Amino acid sequence: MKKARLFDIIGPRMIGPSSSHTAGAARLGKISLLLLGEEVKKARVTLYESFAKTGRGHGTDRAIAGGLLGFSPEDERLRNSFEIAKERGIDIDFEFSEEDSIHPNTARIKVYGESGEIVEVLGVSVGGGNIEVREVNGMEVSFTCEYPTLLVFHTDMPGVISKITASLADEGINIAFMKVFRTSRNNDASMVIETDEEVPKELLGKILECAPGIKRVSTI
């Protein structure tokens, strides 16, 4: 019989009331911030299904806003995230959609950085404060942020995967899990590499230049 972990029983450290609607939502907001790689200037957030129906009551909107400000699920500032965002001059707009989506707790978060960078994330909160990111900038991905995660967006062509994995091996970084997605042969592709060690920021530039067709590299 599988033993239950303490986390499974008592849940995550968080500002309530709901691990899925609040803690998970805050993590989705923070992941969007990390993928942007700079301060958020503006955000457009669409909530679906259960997120949309009970989002205000459970603080989903405030939690996502807090995540976009860099707050963790247990940060008491989540309660005042709207006010803090306004003080910082950050414009965060929410839409509560009536459309069906891929999961009852789904958020689409489009963030605009101070430099003009734009990142759009589609993610779901699966319970217990856990999340899964399903899309980044329209490309299919799948990761949970339980491990250090490297995202590579590239053109599907021979040799790209081997060059990237060799770059990690050269730095002594072990790959725990890896997934590759593509729209079609020789077209847009994405790579999700979850590692046992953190990927140093200085390695990102090396990976970006290690093979032709690599368009964007991010780490979480």
Sequence and secondary structure as in RCSB ss.txt:
>XXXX:A:sequence
MKKARLFDIIGPRMIGPSSSHTAGAARLGKISLLLLGEEVKKARVTLYESFAKTGRGHGTDRAIAGGLLGFSPED
ERLRNSFEIAKERGIDIDFEFSEEDSIHPNTARIKVYGESGEIVEVLGVSVGGGNIEVREVNGMEVSFTCEYPTL
LVFHTDMPGVISKITASLADEGINIAFMKVFRTSRNNDASMVIETDEEVPKELLGKILECAPGIKRVSTI
>XXXX:A:secstr
     HHHHH    SSS IIIIIHHHHHHHHHHHHHTS EEEEEEEEEHHHHHHHHHHTHHHHHHHHHTT  TT 
GGGGGHHHHHHHTT EEEEEE  S  SSSEEEEEEEEETTS EEEEEEEEEETTEEEEEEETTEEEEE SSS EE
EEEEE  TTHHHHHHHHHHHTT  EEEEEEEESSTTSEEEEEEEESS   HHHHHHHHHSSTTEEEEEE 
